[in-house]
Amino acid sequence: MKLKLNLVSGNRWKPLPTTSAVRTLAGAGGTTTTSTHAQPGTRRILVVDDDAVVRKTTEMKLRAEGYDVITAEDGPSALAATRIQRPDLILLDLEFPPDPTMTWDGFRLMEWLQRAEPRPIPVILFTGCQDKDLSERAALAGATGFFQKPLLFGPLFALIQWQLNGKSSGREQSSPGAA
């Protein structure tokens, strides 16, 4: 079924028909999209970045690797997508432009997710900021990995694979690319 979901007052979702094969979740500040054609059992990844080029590039690379990909451009959209789409892993940028209602960054979003989600979702943080302390801060905040932009997709995919498959299979191994 093809749906377009819009946020209405009271945080209730109202389904609207659409002709697209993509569901759109309109959050308070941005938009989230996901394909409706994922194969059963496909692992779902949420990519959160305010930069449309980074979002689209990362989405295309992940889809080519066989993942179902959801994208969000800001904190409210990411929270809505997480609540509705239930991703298996989140790739999260640290920096977002100012929001009139709340200052969002990757750390604040992780804090909200940790409080709101009944199950832990692995979060891999990435940033264009060159602050040396961010990697340590990310690990302390609960991130399962940390990358600098521009993203190197080989190491990123290795960590994603390990997060989604290696850890859950109980194999003893060190985390590739983790913070």
Secondary structure by P-SEA (a helix, b strand, c coil): cbbbbbbccccbbbbbbbcccbbbbbcccbbbbbbccccccbbbbbbbcccaaaaaaaaaaaaaaccbbbbbccaaaaaaaaaccccccccccccccccccccccaaaaaaaaaacccbbbbbbbbccccccaaaaaaaaaccccccccccaaaaaaaaaaaaaccccccccccccccc
